[in-house]
Amino acid sequence: MPDIKHFDPDTVLDTVVRLFWRQGMATTGIQDIVTATGLNRSSLYATFGGKQELYLAALHRYREQWSRPAFRGLAEDDRGLPAVAEFFDSLIGVRCSGEYARWGCMISNAQAGAENGDPDVRAFLDQHHEELREALRAVLVVAGAEGQLAPGTDPATAADLLALLAYGVNLRSRAGAEAGSLSATVAAALRSLGSGTTD
């Protein structure tokens, strides 16, 4: 007879995402996952594989639920720099207040953690970085066409700068940086890119 699961794997994975996101991969043990999900080890292993496979599944889930919708909205926004400012405002809001305050970003946390030594994790992080850069580049191309960028500003280079700034916001917020300080830094970066005609 086929194996019948008495739990919803998607619901379990959502719980695991929150666990890895908040605690990190290195400090989260299988027993933590068992306790958080209410499943026994054999059910976890049979459905997801070991801890490493479960962590990778959680990274993919986080990207689908959090990163890609934000990237898609940014890339499709026709406002240019105001869209970038809104992206960072939203990012700082999530990182510094509400349910997920001070958790940082699960993917930025992985960039800074020992888990990035795993080839599969590193490949995932590289792909995620390219998706972030491409979304930023797309909206900066719009900004350039609208005359919002300072003369000589290259959208691809500016996208690299802003991608690194996003990682910085994520990591500094996890370390306790205040929203006002982060917002001031973002505003300064955007002023350095702008022509002063975005209003």
Buried (B, 14 or more C-beta within 10 A) or exposed (E): EEEEEEEEEEEBBBBBBBBBBBBBBEEBEEEBBBEBBEBEEEBBBEBBEEBEBBBBBBBBBBBEEBBBEBBEBBBEBEBBBBBBBBBBBEBBEBBBEEEBBEBBBBBBBBBBBEBBEBEEBBEBBEEBBEBBBBBBBBBBBBBBEBEBBEEEBEBEEBBBBBBBBBBBBBBBBBEEBEBEEBBEBBEEBBEEBBBEEBE
